[in-house]
Amino acid sequence: PATARLAMTSRGRLRGHSSQDSNYAPLLSEEKVDYEYSYEPSAPSAEEMDNLAGHSQGLTVTGPNQEPTVEAVPVPSIDTALARTEGLMIRERFYWSQVLCPVCERKTQFKVARWNSAMPARLEDQHFTSQPLAMEMFEESDCCCRYLLHQYRELDLGIFLPSTRQQTMEFDQGWPLSRDPLLVLSRPFRCSIPCCCFLLWPQEMELFDGVTGALRGRVKQEWKWWNCCWPCDTYISGYNALGAHIQTVHVPRCFGSGCTNCCAPTCFNPIHTSYVHRVNPRNPNHLGQPASKIEVQWPGCNARGLCMNNSAAENFVVQFPAGATPDEKVLTLGSWGLMNFMYWERRANQRR
């Protein structure tokens, strides 16, 4: 119809001027864009007709005299990215500079692929690199915090969809300013001090939706009264946006849980396993059977595996509980993030 033709022609003459590239503009931006609109009542060109034909699948016409309607395009979110996903394979970037220089502290980066239960239990580094890229993670932190506080530093860890230029498990550089994250794991600085049966200022991490900025949940280090005498069984609790305790992750260390993680992850014990438990509201202190696992997989006999103690670059498998809700998946991912910086980011060449 003529109305649709004029609308498409007018849209083709809508020009915007912005300081950012329109192909990579953030979904949410506070920058104001001034548009210049001009309308010329002329017949559409051949190029405009080709564009109209190429985009006709997004138009719906209900009758011969009805104006076409454009179908809404769903906005990417962390829930849609994790939908129908049994788990994630997370591979941290390896820096030779951190291996050779103890004082060097680089921003962490991770590549994420999808995990499924059909994969073998033991996954070496080539299993991670051979998977198609699903998401990327980038750290944003202050230089002084990294060099002075190391793994206790304040930081933001953003989870992004892969860019059109980066579809492999190879690493890129820096926090992408031209893209909005799906989820932000925000960790404040906490100087945790054990005091007999209590822990002052426990470690925690807040989870924010990257699209809406809403709080999705919070994960927090849980201190048991006996942890001063027995630190080999530690716990991380997960709370949803309303503050309800819905998840607990049990992290056995050294001799905890019958020495299952003793010498892990190394060639002697290649898989370090933490257990994700759903919390029973009637009896929150009773964990019951684990619903899923978070694993640290030894990369194998290669540069990553042999230098892992000094590089702190691990390979992780985050398994989601069966039938997990979106909040449970987000909290499981947040528990992994806090656990990584609490236990796995301290390098051997930095210990005193």
N, C-alpha and C positions, 0 to 999 in steps of 0.2 A: 504493500500500500504506500501511497504517497507520503503519509504521515511518518511511517517507519523509515522511508528513504530520506526524508528531510532530517529526522532525528539522527540517523547514522551519519549523514553528511555534516551536520552541525558538530557532532561529537568528534569527527575527524579534524575539525578546525579548532578544537579546544587545546590550547597550548599552555603548559605550566612551566614556571621557572623556579627552580629550587637549587640550593647549594649542594644537594646530594644527587647521585645518579638515580634516576627513577626506577631502573631495573632492580636496584638493591636497596630501595628506601625502606626504612623500618615500618613495621605494621602500626606501631604507636609512636608518634613523634610530636613533640611540642613545637616544632618549627612551623611557622606560618608560611603558606605557599600562596603567592599571588598569581591568579590566573588571568590571562588575557583572552577574551572571547570575541570572535568576529564571525558574522554570519553572512554568507553570500548565497542568495537564492539561485543556484545554478544546478544543473543536472550532475549526478555523481559521476566521477571519472571511472575508467576501467579498473584502476587499482583499488578504488573504494568498493567497487562491486565484487572484486576478488576477495577483499578482506571480509566483506559481508557474507560471502558464500563460505569462506573458511571458518567463520565464527557462528555459522547458523545453528550448530549443534547446541549452543547455549541459549537459543531463542525458542520460545514456545508461542505458537499462534493457535488461538482457540476457534477462529472463524474467519471467513473471507474478508469481513469488514472490521476485524478486531486488531488492535495494535499488539505487536509482539511484546512479550515479557521476558526479561532476562533472569535466568535461574541464578540463585545465590551461590557463590563459591565459598565453601567452608574455610574458615580461618584455621591454620594449623595450630594445634595445641599439644601439650604433653600427653593428654589422655588419648587423642587419636593416634599419636606416634607409638604409644605403648599398647594400643588395642590389639587383641589377638596375638600377643607376644608372650611366650612362655618364660622368657628371660633375656638377658643381655650378656654379650661378651665384650669386656672393656679392656683395651690395651693402652697402657701408658707409654708416653714418649720417652725414648732412651736418649740421654745426653752424655756424650763422651766428656764434655767439660766438667760435669759433676763427678765423674769417675776419677778424673785425673787431678781435680782441684777441690779439696775439701771445703773451701770457703765459697765456692760457686753455688748459687741457689737460683735455679731457673723456674719460671712459671710452668706449672704442670699442664699437660695437654693429654687428652684421651681420645681414642677412636672407638666407636661403639658399633657392634654388629649384633644381629639377632641370634639368640640361642634357642634350641629346641631339644626336647627330651630324647630325640633319636640320635643325638650326637654321642660319641663315646665319653666315658667318665674322665679319661685322661686326655687333656687337650694341650698339645705343645704349640709353640709359637706359630708354626706354619698353618695350624688350624685357624688361628685368629686372622692372619694376614690374607688368607684365601677367601674369607667371607666378604660379601658386599657390604659397603658402608651404610649404616642406618642413621647414625647421629654422631655429633662431635661435641667435645667438652673442652672449654678453655677457662683457665684461671685468670682472674684479675686481682692483683694484690700490690701493695706498696713495696718498693725495693728494700727499704729499711726494715720493714716487718719480716721479709723473707730472710734477710741476712742476720738479723738479731734474734728472731723468735723461731726460725726454722719451721718445724711442723706444727707449732702452736700459733702460727701467724693468723691474723685476720684476713679474710679473703672472700671473694665471690667466685663460684664455679658455675658457669653458664652452660646449658645444654642446648645445642643448636641442631637444626636439620642441616644436612650437608649441602654445600653450595653446588651450583651447576658446574663449577669448574673443578670440584673436588669430589669424586665419587669412589675413591679407593681408600684403602687403609693407610696410605702415606700421609705424613703430617704436613700441615700448613703452619703459618706463623700468626700468633697473636689473637686477641679477642676481636672477632669480626664486628667492626663498628657499623657496617651497613646492613646487619641482620639483627632481628630481635630474638632473644633466646626463648625456648619453649618453657624452661624451668631454670630458676636461679637458686643454687644452694649457697646461702649466706652464712658465713661462720664468723662470729665476733671473737675477739681475743678474750680468753678466760685464763686467769692464773689459778689453776686448781691446786688446792692445798689440803692434803689429808689431815684430818683432826680426829684421831681415835675412830669412833664409829661413824663419823660424818666426813663429807667431802665438801669443802668450801669452793664455790664457783666451779661446778662441774662443766665439762666441755659440752657444747651444744651446737646445733645448726638449724637454721630456719629455712623453710622451703617456700618460695614465692613463684606464682604463675608468671611466666615471662610475658604473656600477652595482656592479661588484665592487671597484674601486679598484686593480686589477692594472695593472702596467706593460705597455703595448702596444708601445712603441717609443721611439726617441729620434732627433732630427734635430740635426745639428751643422754649423756652418760649417767648410768644408774649405779649408785654406790651401795653395796651391801655392808652391813655392820662388820662382817668378818673379812672384808677385802684388805684391811691393813695387815692381817696375819696370813691371808691366802689370796694373793692377787692373780692367781692363775685362772679364775673364772670371772669374767667381766661381762657386763650387760649394757645394752643400749636400748632405751625405750622410745617408742614412736607415738606421737600424739597428733590427732587430726586438727583441723582448723578450729574446732569447737573446744579443744583441750581434752578430749576423751582419749584415754590410753587404750590403743587398739593393737599394739604390736610390741614385741620384745625380741631383741637379737642377742643370743648367747654367744660370746666370743671366748672359747677356751684357749688359754695361753699355756705354753710349755707343758706342765704336768696336769692341766685341767682336763676333766672328762675322761679320766683313765689314760692320759698321755696320748690321746688320738692325734694331737697336733705337735707332738714333740719332734723337733728338728724339721718342721715344715715351714715354708716350702723349700725343699732342697732335693738333691738327687736321692737322698735317703728316704724322704717322705715328701713326694712331689705336690701334694694337695693339702692346703690348710683350709679347714672347714669351720664356718660359723653357722649357727642354726637360727632360723627365723620362726618365731612362735606367735600364733594368734592369742590375744589376751581374752580370757573368759571373764566377762563383767562380774559374774557371781563369785569368782575366786581368782582375782588377778595375780596372786602370788604363786599359783600353780600353773606351770607352763605347759605340761602335757607333751604330746608328741610334736616334733617340729613340722611346720607346714612347708618349709622350703629351706634353701641353703644359700650362703654366700661363700664362694671359694676363691682362694688365691692359688693359681696354677703356676708351678715352676715352668719357665719357658723351655727348658731343655739344655742340652750341652751346646750352647752357642754363646755369643757375646753377651746377650741379655741375661742368660742363666748364670754364667760364670761371674759376671760383674754385678749381679743384682743387688748384692749386699751394699755396694758403694753407689749404685745408680738409683736405687729405690724405684725402679721402673718395673712394676708387676703386671701380670695378666690376671684379670678377674672374671669370674662367672657369677652373675647375679640371677638367681632363679626366683621367679615370682610364685607365691602360693597358688595352688589350684583354685580356679574360680575367683581370683583376687579382684577386688574392686579397684577403681582408679586411685583412691586414696591409699590403699594398701601397696600398690605398685610404687606410688610416689614416695611413701615412707620407707619402703625397702631400698629404693635408690638413695634416699637421704641417709639411711643407716650405713649403707656402703660408703658414702662420701665422708661421713664423720669417722667411721672406722679406719678408712684409708689414711686420713691425716693424723689420727691418734696413734696408730700402730705401724703403718707401713711407709711413711714418708721420712722417717729418721734414718739417715745413712750411717753406715759403720765408720766412715772416715770423718764423721762429725761428732762422734761420741767422745766424751772426756773421761 
